[in-house]
Amino acid sequence: LSTGAFSNGSWLMLLPALYSGATLVILEKFSTDAFLDAFERHRVTHAFLVPTQIGDLLARSDFAVRVRG
C-alpha cells in the first residue's frame, strides 16, 4: 500500500487483501527506491498506485531491469 490510508482507493485494495489472508506491505512514505526494494524483497504481485507514482517509476532507467529481475 503506497497511497494514504485516508483514500477510498487504498481501502478498496486493503480490505479484500486482509480478508483473504494476503500479505500486506505498507510503505511509510512513497519513494521509487522504497517501492522497488519492497517489490523485490516481498515478491509483490499487486499494487495500488496513483498516476504520479507510476510516472516516477517508469521514468527510472533501471525500472524494467528491477521489475523483471
mmCIF file of the N, C-alpha and C atoms, coordinates in Angstrom:
data_MODEL
# 
_entry.id   MODEL 
# 
loop_
_atom_site.group_PDB 
_atom_site.id 
_atom_site.type_symbol 
_atom_site.label_atom_id 
_atom_site.label_alt_id 
_atom_site.label_comp_id 
_atom_site.label_asym_id 
_atom_site.label_entity_id 
_atom_site.label_seq_id 
_atom_site.pdbx_PDB_ins_code 
_atom_site.Cartn_x 
_atom_site.Cartn_y 
_atom_site.Cartn_z 
_atom_site.occupancy 
_atom_site.B_iso_or_equiv 
_atom_site.pdbx_formal_charge 
_atom_site.auth_seq_id 
_atom_site.auth_comp_id 
_atom_site.auth_asym_id 
_atom_site.auth_atom_id 
_atom_site.pdbx_PDB_model_num 
ATOM 1   N N  . LEU A 1 1  ? 0.859   -1.162  0.000   1.00 0.00 ? 1  LEU A N  1 
ATOM 2   C CA . LEU A 1 1  ? 0.000   0.000   0.000   1.00 0.00 ? 1  LEU A CA 1 
ATOM 3   C C  . LEU A 1 1  ? 0.903   1.222   0.000   1.00 0.00 ? 1  LEU A C  1 
ATOM 4   N N  . SER A 1 2  ? 0.904   1.931   -1.097  1.00 0.00 ? 2  SER A N  1 
ATOM 5   C CA . SER A 1 2  ? 1.802   3.081   -1.221  1.00 0.00 ? 2  SER A CA 1 
ATOM 6   C C  . SER A 1 2  ? 1.050   4.397   -1.229  1.00 0.00 ? 2  SER A C  1 
ATOM 7   N N  . THR A 1 3  ? -0.246  4.339   -1.080  1.00 0.00 ? 3  THR A N  1 
ATOM 8   C CA . THR A 1 3  ? -1.065  5.549   -1.019  1.00 0.00 ? 3  THR A CA 1 
ATOM 9   C C  . THR A 1 3  ? -1.572  5.734   0.406   1.00 0.00 ? 3  THR A C  1 
ATOM 10  N N  . GLY A 1 4  ? -2.041  6.916   0.709   1.00 0.00 ? 4  GLY A N  1 
ATOM 11  C CA . GLY A 1 4  ? -2.508  7.219   2.065   1.00 0.00 ? 4  GLY A CA 1 
ATOM 12  C C  . GLY A 1 4  ? -3.703  6.367   2.483   1.00 0.00 ? 4  GLY A C  1 
ATOM 13  N N  . ALA A 1 5  ? -3.739  5.984   3.742   1.00 0.00 ? 5  ALA A N  1 
ATOM 14  C CA . ALA A 1 5  ? -4.845  5.171   4.259   1.00 0.00 ? 5  ALA A CA 1 
ATOM 15  C C  . ALA A 1 5  ? -6.144  5.963   4.349   1.00 0.00 ? 5  ALA A C  1 
ATOM 16  N N  . PHE A 1 6  ? -6.096  7.245   4.075   1.00 0.00 ? 6  PHE A N  1 
ATOM 17  C CA . PHE A 1 6  ? -7.298  8.079   4.078   1.00 0.00 ? 6  PHE A CA 1 
ATOM 18  C C  . PHE A 1 6  ? -8.038  8.000   2.740   1.00 0.00 ? 6  PHE A C  1 
ATOM 19  N N  . SER A 1 7  ? -7.442  7.348   1.757   1.00 0.00 ? 7  SER A N  1 
ATOM 20  C CA . SER A 1 7  ? -8.012  7.274   0.411   1.00 0.00 ? 7  SER A CA 1 
ATOM 21  C C  . SER A 1 7  ? -8.966  6.090   0.275   1.00 0.00 ? 7  SER A C  1 
ATOM 22  N N  . ASN A 1 8  ? -10.111 6.317   -0.374  1.00 0.00 ? 8  ASN A N  1 
ATOM 23  C CA . ASN A 1 8  ? -11.054 5.222   -0.619  1.00 0.00 ? 8  ASN A CA 1 
ATOM 24  C C  . ASN A 1 8  ? -10.417 4.130   -1.462  1.00 0.00 ? 8  ASN A C  1 
ATOM 25  N N  . GLY A 1 9  ? -9.596  4.517   -2.440  1.00 0.00 ? 9  GLY A N  1 
ATOM 26  C CA . GLY A 1 9  ? -8.921  3.533   -3.282  1.00 0.00 ? 9  GLY A CA 1 
ATOM 27  C C  . GLY A 1 9  ? -8.007  2.629   -2.479  1.00 0.00 ? 9  GLY A C  1 
ATOM 28  N N  . SER A 1 10 ? -7.352  3.199   -1.479  1.00 0.00 ? 10 SER A N  1 
ATOM 29  C CA . SER A 1 10 ? -6.475  2.394   -0.614  1.00 0.00 ? 10 SER A CA 1 
ATOM 30  C C  . SER A 1 10 ? -7.275  1.332   0.117   1.00 0.00 ? 10 SER A C  1 
ATOM 31  N N  . TRP A 1 11 ? -8.401  1.723   0.675   1.00 0.00 ? 11 TRP A N  1 
ATOM 32  C CA . TRP A 1 11 ? -9.231  0.770   1.409   1.00 0.00 ? 11 TRP A CA 1 
ATOM 33  C C  . TRP A 1 11 ? -9.839  -0.274  0.479   1.00 0.00 ? 11 TRP A C  1 
ATOM 34  N N  . LEU A 1 12 ? -10.125 0.125   -0.762  1.00 0.00 ? 12 LEU A N  1 
ATOM 35  C CA . LEU A 1 12 ? -10.652 -0.815  -1.744  1.00 0.00 ? 12 LEU A CA 1 
ATOM 36  C C  . LEU A 1 12 ? -9.657  -1.935  -2.002  1.00 0.00 ? 12 LEU A C  1 
ATOM 37  N N  . MET A 1 13 ? -8.369  -1.629  -1.940  1.00 0.00 ? 13 MET A N  1 
ATOM 38  C CA . MET A 1 13 ? -7.334  -2.637  -2.128  1.00 0.00 ? 13 MET A CA 1 
ATOM 39  C C  . MET A 1 13 ? -6.965  -3.332  -0.814  1.00 0.00 ? 13 MET A C  1 
ATOM 40  N N  . LEU A 1 14 ? -6.995  -2.590  0.278   1.00 0.00 ? 14 LEU A N  1 
ATOM 41  C CA . LEU A 1 14 ? -6.552  -3.088  1.576   1.00 0.00 ? 14 LEU A CA 1 
ATOM 42  C C  . LEU A 1 14 ? -7.479  -4.151  2.166   1.00 0.00 ? 14 LEU A C  1 
ATOM 43  N N  . LEU A 1 15 ? -8.764  -3.878  2.213   1.00 0.00 ? 15 LEU A N  1 
ATOM 44  C CA . LEU A 1 15 ? -9.687  -4.782  2.904   1.00 0.00 ? 15 LEU A CA 1 
ATOM 45  C C  . LEU A 1 15 ? -9.805  -6.164  2.263   1.00 0.00 ? 15 LEU A C  1 
ATOM 46  N N  . PRO A 1 16 ? -9.964  -6.270  0.940   1.00 0.00 ? 16 PRO A N  1 
ATOM 47  C CA . PRO A 1 16 ? -10.018 -7.629  0.364   1.00 0.00 ? 16 PRO A CA 1 
ATOM 48  C C  . PRO A 1 16 ? -8.723  -8.413  0.587   1.00 0.00 ? 16 PRO A C  1 
ATOM 49  N N  . ALA A 1 17 ? -7.591  -7.719  0.554   1.00 0.00 ? 17 ALA A N  1 
ATOM 50  C CA . ALA A 1 17 ? -6.315  -8.402  0.793   1.00 0.00 ? 17 ALA A CA 1 
ATOM 51  C C  . ALA A 1 17 ? -6.266  -8.953  2.216   1.00 0.00 ? 17 ALA A C  1 
ATOM 52  N N  . LEU A 1 18 ? -6.660  -8.141  3.177   1.00 0.00 ? 18 LEU A N  1 
ATOM 53  C CA . LEU A 1 18 ? -6.659  -8.607  4.566   1.00 0.00 ? 18 LEU A CA 1 
ATOM 54  C C  . LEU A 1 18 ? -7.664  -9.745  4.778   1.00 0.00 ? 18 LEU A C  1 
ATOM 55  N N  . TYR A 1 19 ? -8.835  -9.608  4.180   1.00 0.00 ? 19 TYR A N  1 
ATOM 56  C CA . TYR A 1 19 ? -9.877  -10.623 4.328   1.00 0.00 ? 19 TYR A CA 1 
ATOM 57  C C  . TYR A 1 19 ? -9.443  -11.965 3.761   1.00 0.00 ? 19 TYR A C  1 
ATOM 58  N N  . SER A 1 20 ? -8.709  -11.947 2.660   1.00 0.00 ? 20 SER A N  1 
ATOM 59  C CA . SER A 1 20 ? -8.309  -13.196 2.004   1.00 0.00 ? 20 SER A CA 1 
ATOM 60  C C  . SER A 1 20 ? -7.018  -13.787 2.575   1.00 0.00 ? 20 SER A C  1 
ATOM 61  N N  . GLY A 1 21 ? -6.402  -13.088 3.514   1.00 0.00 ? 21 GLY A N  1 
ATOM 62  C CA . GLY A 1 21 ? -5.197  -13.614 4.144   1.00 0.00 ? 21 GLY A CA 1 
ATOM 63  C C  . GLY A 1 21 ? -3.912  -13.282 3.412   1.00 0.00 ? 21 GLY A C  1 
ATOM 64  N N  . ALA A 1 22 ? -3.968  -12.317 2.511   1.00 0.00 ? 22 ALA A N  1 
ATOM 65  C CA . ALA A 1 22 ? -2.772  -11.930 1.771   1.00 0.00 ? 22 ALA A CA 1 
ATOM 66  C C  . ALA A 1 22 ? -1.784  -11.213 2.687   1.00 0.00 ? 22 ALA A C  1 
ATOM 67  N N  . THR A 1 23 ? -0.549  -11.210 2.278   1.00 0.00 ? 23 THR A N  1 
ATOM 68  C CA . THR A 1 23 ? 0.466   -10.431 2.976   1.00 0.00 ? 23 THR A CA 1 
ATOM 69  C C  . THR A 1 23 ? 0.349   -8.999  2.499   1.00 0.00 ? 23 THR A C  1 
ATOM 70  N N  . LEU A 1 24 ? 0.285   -8.078  3.419   1.00 0.00 ? 24 LEU A N  1 
ATOM 71  C CA . LEU A 1 24 ? 0.138   -6.670  3.081   1.00 0.00 ? 24 LEU A CA 1 
ATOM 72  C C  . LEU A 1 24 ? 1.430   -5.943  3.422   1.00 0.00 ? 24 LEU A C  1 
ATOM 73  N N  . VAL A 1 25 ? 1.992   -5.259  2.450   1.00 0.00 ? 25 VAL A N  1 
ATOM 74  C CA . VAL A 1 25 ? 3.212   -4.485  2.652   1.00 0.00 ? 25 VAL A CA 1 
ATOM 75  C C  . VAL A 1 25 ? 2.823   -3.016  2.598   1.00 0.00 ? 25 VAL A C  1 
ATOM 76  N N  . ILE A 1 26 ? 3.082   -2.284  3.674   1.00 0.00 ? 26 ILE A N  1 
ATOM 77  C CA . ILE A 1 26 ? 2.716   -0.870  3.755   1.00 0.00 ? 26 ILE A CA 1 
ATOM 78  C C  . ILE A 1 26 ? 3.983   -0.033  3.818   1.00 0.00 ? 26 ILE A C  1 
ATOM 79  N N  . LEU A 1 27 ? 4.085   0.908   2.903   1.00 0.00 ? 27 LEU A N  1 
ATOM 80  C CA . LEU A 1 27 ? 5.219   1.825   2.906   1.00 0.00 ? 27 LEU A CA 1 
ATOM 81  C C  . LEU A 1 27 ? 4.896   3.025   3.788   1.00 0.00 ? 27 LEU A C  1 
ATOM 82  N N  . GLU A 1 28 ? 5.838   3.417   4.614   1.00 0.00 ? 28 GLU A N  1 
ATOM 83  C CA . GLU A 1 28 ? 5.634   4.587   5.468   1.00 0.00 ? 28 GLU A CA 1 
ATOM 84  C C  . GLU A 1 28 ? 5.506   5.851   4.623   1.00 0.00 ? 28 GLU A C  1 
ATOM 85  N N  . LYS A 1 29 ? 6.306   5.921   3.583   1.00 0.00 ? 29 LYS A N  1 
ATOM 86  C CA . LYS A 1 29 ? 6.290   7.061   2.674   1.00 0.00 ? 29 LYS A CA 1 
ATOM 87  C C  . LYS A 1 29 ? 6.720   6.548   1.308   1.00 0.00 ? 29 LYS A C  1 
ATOM 88  N N  . PHE A 1 30 ? 6.067   7.009   0.241   1.00 0.00 ? 30 PHE A N  1 
ATOM 89  C CA . PHE A 1 30 ? 6.412   6.525   -1.091  1.00 0.00 ? 30 PHE A CA 1 
ATOM 90  C C  . PHE A 1 30 ? 7.685   7.169   -1.610  1.00 0.00 ? 30 PHE A C  1 
ATOM 91  N N  . SER A 1 31 ? 8.553   6.330   -2.104  1.00 0.00 ? 31 SER A N  1 
ATOM 92  C CA . SER A 1 31 ? 9.688   6.746   -2.924  1.00 0.00 ? 31 SER A CA 1 
ATOM 93  C C  . SER A 1 31 ? 9.897   5.607   -3.902  1.00 0.00 ? 31 SER A C  1 
ATOM 94  N N  . THR A 1 32 ? 10.431  5.911   -5.065  1.00 0.00 ? 32 THR A N  1 
ATOM 95  C CA . THR A 1 32 ? 10.623  4.844   -6.037  1.00 0.00 ? 32 THR A CA 1 
ATOM 96  C C  . THR A 1 32 ? 11.595  3.793   -5.515  1.00 0.00 ? 32 THR A C  1 
ATOM 97  N N  . ASP A 1 33 ? 12.638  4.222   -4.820  1.00 0.00 ? 33 ASP A N  1 
ATOM 98  C CA . ASP A 1 33 ? 13.597  3.257   -4.254  1.00 0.00 ? 33 ASP A CA 1 
ATOM 99  C C  . ASP A 1 33 ? 12.927  2.344   -3.236  1.00 0.00 ? 33 ASP A C  1 
ATOM 100 N N  . ALA A 1 34 ? 12.160  2.927   -2.319  1.00 0.00 ? 34 ALA A N  1 
ATOM 101 C CA . ALA A 1 34 ? 11.490  2.127   -1.289  1.00 0.00 ? 34 ALA A CA 1 
ATOM 102 C C  . ALA A 1 34 ? 10.487  1.168   -1.914  1.00 0.00 ? 34 ALA A C  1 
ATOM 103 N N  . PHE A 1 35 ? 9.744   1.653   -2.910  1.00 0.00 ? 35 PHE A N  1 
ATOM 104 C CA . PHE A 1 35 ? 8.752   0.800   -3.568  1.00 0.00 ? 35 PHE A CA 1 
ATOM 105 C C  . PHE A 1 35 ? 9.427   -0.376  -4.262  1.00 0.00 ? 35 PHE A C  1 
ATOM 106 N N  . LEU A 1 36 ? 10.468  -0.106  -5.046  1.00 0.00 ? 36 LEU A N  1 
ATOM 107 C CA . LEU A 1 36 ? 11.139  -1.187  -5.765  1.00 0.00 ? 36 LEU A CA 1 
ATOM 108 C C  . LEU A 1 36 ? 11.844  -2.154  -4.818  1.00 0.00 ? 36 LEU A C  1 
ATOM 109 N N  . ASP A 1 37 ? 12.407  -1.642  -3.726  1.00 0.00 ? 37 ASP A N  1 
ATOM 110 C CA . ASP A 1 37 ? 13.019  -2.525  -2.724  1.00 0.00 ? 37 ASP A CA 1 
ATOM 111 C C  . ASP A 1 37 ? 11.978  -3.464  -2.117  1.00 0.00 ? 37 ASP A C  1 
ATOM 112 N N  . ALA A 1 38 ? 10.818  -2.906  -1.747  1.00 0.00 ? 38 ALA A N  1 
ATOM 113 C CA . ALA A 1 38 ? 9.742   -3.723  -1.172  1.00 0.00 ? 38 ALA A CA 1 
ATOM 114 C C  . ALA A 1 38 ? 9.206   -4.701  -2.209  1.00 0.00 ? 38 ALA A C  1 
ATOM 115 N N  . PHE A 1 39 ? 9.070   -4.247  -3.450  1.00 0.00 ? 39 PHE A N  1 
ATOM 116 C CA . PHE A 1 39 ? 8.584   -5.081  -4.544  1.00 0.00 ? 39 PHE A CA 1 
ATOM 117 C C  . PHE A 1 39 ? 9.475   -6.311  -4.704  1.00 0.00 ? 39 PHE A C  1 
ATOM 118 N N  . GLU A 1 40 ? 10.774  -6.103  -4.682  1.00 0.00 ? 40 GLU A N  1 
ATOM 119 C CA . GLU A 1 40 ? 11.718  -7.211  -4.840  1.00 0.00 ? 40 GLU A CA 1 
ATOM 120 C C  . GLU A 1 40 ? 11.773  -8.099  -3.595  1.00 0.00 ? 40 GLU A C  1 
ATOM 121 N N  . ARG A 1 41 ? 11.844  -7.479  -2.433  1.00 0.00 ? 41 ARG A N  1 
ATOM 122 C CA . ARG A 1 41 ? 12.016  -8.227  -1.184  1.00 0.00 ? 41 ARG A CA 1 
ATOM 123 C C  . ARG A 1 41 ? 10.809  -9.106  -0.871  1.00 0.00 ? 41 ARG A C  1 
ATOM 124 N N  . HIS A 1 42 ? 9.608   -8.574  -1.087  1.00 0.00 ? 42 HIS A N  1 
ATOM 125 C CA . HIS A 1 42 ? 8.384   -9.285  -0.700  1.00 0.00 ? 42 HIS A CA 1 
ATOM 126 C C  . HIS A 1 42 ? 7.701   -9.997  -1.863  1.00 0.00 ? 42 HIS A C  1 
ATOM 127 N N  . ARG A 1 43 ? 8.319   -9.914  -3.055  1.00 0.00 ? 43 ARG A N  1 
ATOM 128 C CA . ARG A 1 43 ? 7.755   -10.540 -4.250  1.00 0.00 ? 43 ARG A CA 1 
ATOM 129 C C  . ARG A 1 43 ? 6.298   -10.129 -4.462  1.00 0.00 ? 43 ARG A C  1 
ATOM 130 N N  . VAL A 1 44 ? 6.079   -8.840  -4.476  1.00 0.00 ? 44 VAL A N  1 
ATOM 131 C CA . VAL A 1 44 ? 4.744   -8.242  -4.597  1.00 0.00 ? 44 VAL A CA 1 
ATOM 132 C C  . VAL A 1 44 ? 4.092   -8.656  -5.917  1.00 0.00 ? 44 VAL A C  1 
ATOM 133 N N  . THR A 1 45 ? 2.805   -8.992  -5.858  1.00 0.00 ? 45 THR A N  1 
ATOM 134 C CA . THR A 1 45 ? 2.061   -9.352  -7.063  1.00 0.00 ? 45 THR A CA 1 
ATOM 135 C C  . THR A 1 45 ? 1.039   -8.300  -7.462  1.00 0.00 ? 45 THR A C  1 
ATOM 136 N N  . HIS A 1 46 ? 0.587   -7.477  -6.513  1.00 0.00 ? 46 HIS A N  1 
ATOM 137 C CA . HIS A 1 46 ? -0.405  -6.448  -6.794  1.00 0.00 ? 46 HIS A CA 1 
ATOM 138 C C  . HIS A 1 46 ? -0.023  -5.164  -6.060  1.00 0.00 ? 46 HIS A C  1 
ATOM 139 N N  . ALA A 1 47 ? -0.311  -4.038  -6.705  1.00 0.00 ? 47 ALA A N  1 
ATOM 140 C CA . ALA A 1 47 ? -0.032  -2.745  -6.066  1.00 0.00 ? 47 ALA A CA 1 
ATOM 141 C C  . ALA A 1 47 ? -1.071  -1.732  -6.513  1.00 0.00 ? 47 ALA A C  1 
ATOM 142 N N  . PHE A 1 48 ? -1.389  -0.817  -5.633  1.00 0.00 ? 48 PHE A N  1 
ATOM 143 C CA . PHE A 1 48 ? -2.289  0.294   -5.944  1.00 0.00 ? 48 PHE A CA 1 
ATOM 144 C C  . PHE A 1 48 ? -1.447  1.559   -5.972  1.00 0.00 ? 48 PHE A C  1 
ATOM 145 N N  . LEU A 1 49 ? -1.326  2.144   -7.160  1.00 0.00 ? 49 LEU A N  1 
ATOM 146 C CA . LEU A 1 49 ? -0.522  3.352   -7.344  1.00 0.00 ? 49 LEU A CA 1 
ATOM 147 C C  . LEU A 1 49 ? -1.362  4.423   -8.023  1.00 0.00 ? 49 LEU A C  1 
ATOM 148 N N  . VAL A 1 50 ? -1.029  5.657   -7.768  1.00 0.00 ? 50 VAL A N  1 
ATOM 149 C CA . VAL A 1 50 ? -1.668  6.769   -8.472  1.00 0.00 ? 50 VAL A CA 1 
ATOM 150 C C  . VAL A 1 50 ? -0.791  7.120   -9.679  1.00 0.00 ? 50 VAL A C  1 
ATOM 151 N N  . PRO A 1 51 ? -1.348  7.830   -10.667 1.00 0.00 ? 51 PRO A N  1 
ATOM 152 C CA . PRO A 1 51 ? -0.591  8.128   -11.886 1.00 0.00 ? 51 PRO A CA 1 
ATOM 153 C C  . PRO A 1 51 ? 0.782   8.779   -11.656 1.00 0.00 ? 51 PRO A C  1 
ATOM 154 N N  . THR A 1 52 ? 0.895   9.650   -10.685 1.00 0.00 ? 52 THR A N  1 
ATOM 155 C CA . THR A 1 52 ? 2.183   10.290  -10.411 1.00 0.00 ? 52 THR A CA 1 
ATOM 156 C C  . THR A 1 52 ? 3.228   9.260   -9.996  1.00 0.00 ? 52 THR A C  1 
ATOM 157 N N  . GLN A 1 53 ? 2.841   8.302   -9.175  1.00 0.00 ? 53 GLN A N  1 
ATOM 158 C CA . GLN A 1 53 ? 3.765   7.259   -8.741  1.00 0.00 ? 53 GLN A CA 1 
ATOM 159 C C  . GLN A 1 53 ? 4.172   6.371   -9.918  1.00 0.00 ? 53 GLN A C  1 
ATOM 160 N N  . ILE A 1 54 ? 3.224   6.044   -10.769 1.00 0.00 ? 54 ILE A N  1 
ATOM 161 C CA . ILE A 1 54 ? 3.525   5.233   -11.947 1.00 0.00 ? 54 ILE A CA 1 
ATOM 162 C C  . ILE A 1 54 ? 4.513   5.969   -12.850 1.00 0.00 ? 54 ILE A C  1 
ATOM 163 N N  . GLY A 1 55 ? 4.265   7.251   -13.072 1.00 0.00 ? 55 GLY A N  1 
ATOM 164 C CA . GLY A 1 55 ? 5.172   8.055   -13.894 1.00 0.00 ? 55 GLY A CA 1 
ATOM 165 C C  . GLY A 1 55 ? 6.577   8.097   -13.323 1.00 0.00 ? 55 GLY A C  1 
ATOM 166 N N  . ASP A 1 56 ? 6.685   8.258   -12.011 1.00 0.00 ? 56 ASP A N  1 
ATOM 167 C CA . ASP A 1 56 ? 8.005   8.278   -11.364 1.00 0.00 ? 56 ASP A CA 1 
ATOM 168 C C  . ASP A 1 56 ? 8.736   6.947   -11.555 1.00 0.00 ? 56 ASP A C  1 
ATOM 169 N N  . LEU A 1 57 ? 8.001   5.838   -11.446 1.00 0.00 ? 57 LEU A N  1 
ATOM 170 C CA . LEU A 1 57 ? 8.622   4.526   -11.634 1.00 0.00 ? 57 LEU A CA 1 
ATOM 171 C C  . LEU A 1 57 ? 9.061   4.318   -13.089 1.00 0.00 ? 57 LEU A C  1 
ATOM 172 N N  . LEU A 1 58 ? 8.201   4.683   -14.028 1.00 0.00 ? 58 LEU A N  1 
ATOM 173 C CA . LEU A 1 58 ? 8.528   4.489   -15.440 1.00 0.00 ? 58 LEU A CA 1 
ATOM 174 C C  . LEU A 1 58 ? 9.665   5.386   -15.907 1.00 0.00 ? 58 LEU A C  1 
ATOM 175 N N  . ALA A 1 59 ? 9.876   6.494   -15.221 1.00 0.00 ? 59 ALA A N  1 
ATOM 176 C CA . ALA A 1 59 ? 10.946  7.422   -15.593 1.00 0.00 ? 59 ALA A CA 1 
ATOM 177 C C  . ALA A 1 59 ? 12.328  6.913   -15.182 1.00 0.00 ? 59 ALA A C  1 
ATOM 178 N N  . ARG A 1 60 ? 12.369  5.916   -14.339 1.00 0.00 ? 60 ARG A N  1 
ATOM 179 C CA . ARG A 1 60 ? 13.655  5.365   -13.891 1.00 0.00 ? 60 ARG A CA 1 
ATOM 180 C C  . ARG A 1 60 ? 14.289  4.553   -15.015 1.00 0.00 ? 60 ARG A C  1 
ATOM 181 N N  . SER A 1 61 ? 15.564  4.731   -15.219 1.00 0.00 ? 61 SER A N  1 
ATOM 182 C CA . SER A 1 61 ? 16.263  3.993   -16.273 1.00 0.00 ? 61 SER A CA 1 
ATOM 183 C C  . SER A 1 61 ? 16.396  2.506   -15.937 1.00 0.00 ? 61 SER A C  1 
ATOM 184 N N  . ASP A 1 62 ? 16.352  2.155   -14.646 1.00 0.00 ? 62 ASP A N  1 
ATOM 185 C CA . ASP A 1 62 ? 16.509  0.752   -14.243 1.00 0.00 ? 62 ASP A CA 1 
ATOM 186 C C  . ASP A 1 62 ? 15.187  0.065   -13.929 1.00 0.00 ? 62 ASP A C  1 
ATOM 187 N N  . PHE A 1 63 ? 14.071  0.689   -14.261 1.00 0.00 ? 63 PHE A N  1 
ATOM 188 C CA . PHE A 1 63 ? 12.762  0.138   -13.889 1.00 0.00 ? 63 PHE A CA 1 
ATOM 189 C C  . PHE A 1 63 ? 12.540  -1.259  -14.466 1.00 0.00 ? 63 PHE A C  1 
ATOM 190 N N  . ALA A 1 64 ? 12.706  -1.434  -15.768 1.00 0.00 ? 64 ALA A N  1 
ATOM 191 C CA . ALA A 1 64 ? 12.455  -2.717  -16.407 1.00 0.00 ? 64 ALA A CA 1 
ATOM 192 C C  . ALA A 1 64 ? 13.363  -3.814  -15.855 1.00 0.00 ? 64 ALA A C  1 
ATOM 193 N N  . VAL A 1 65 ? 14.599  -3.473  -15.602 1.00 0.00 ? 65 VAL A N  1 
ATOM 194 C CA . VAL A 1 65 ? 15.549  -4.455  -15.081 1.00 0.00 ? 65 VAL A CA 1 
ATOM 195 C C  . VAL A 1 65 ? 15.148  -4.900  -13.684 1.00 0.00 ? 65 VAL A C  1 
ATOM 196 N N  . ARG A 1 66 ? 14.764  -3.970  -12.822 1.00 0.00 ? 66 ARG A N  1 
ATOM 197 C CA . ARG A 1 66 ? 14.424  -4.308  -11.439 1.00 0.00 ? 66 ARG A CA 1 
ATOM 198 C C  . ARG A 1 66 ? 13.108  -5.062  -11.341 1.00 0.00 ? 66 ARG A C  1 
ATOM 199 N N  . VAL A 1 67 ? 12.146  -4.738  -12.190 1.00 0.00 ? 67 VAL A N  1 
ATOM 200 C CA . VAL A 1 67 ? 10.847  -5.402  -12.110 1.00 0.00 ? 67 VAL A CA 1 
ATOM 201 C C  . VAL A 1 67 ? 10.901  -6.809  -12.688 1.00 0.00 ? 67 VAL A C  1 
ATOM 202 N N  . ARG A 1 68 ? 11.628  -6.993  -13.745 1.00 0.00 ? 68 ARG A N  1 
ATOM 203 C CA . ARG A 1 68 ? 11.727  -8.319  -14.375 1.00 0.00 ? 68 ARG A CA 1 
ATOM 204 C C  . ARG A 1 68 ? 12.697  -9.243  -13.641 1.00 0.00 ? 68 ARG A C  1 
ATOM 205 N N  . GLY A 1 69 ? 13.627  -8.655  -12.921 1.00 0.00 ? 69 GLY A N  1 
ATOM 206 C CA . GLY A 1 69 ? 14.546  -9.458  -12.134 1.00 0.00 ? 69 GLY A CA 1 
ATOM 207 C C  . GLY A 1 69 ? 15.719  -9.969  -12.827 1.00 0.00 ? 69 GLY A C  1 
# 
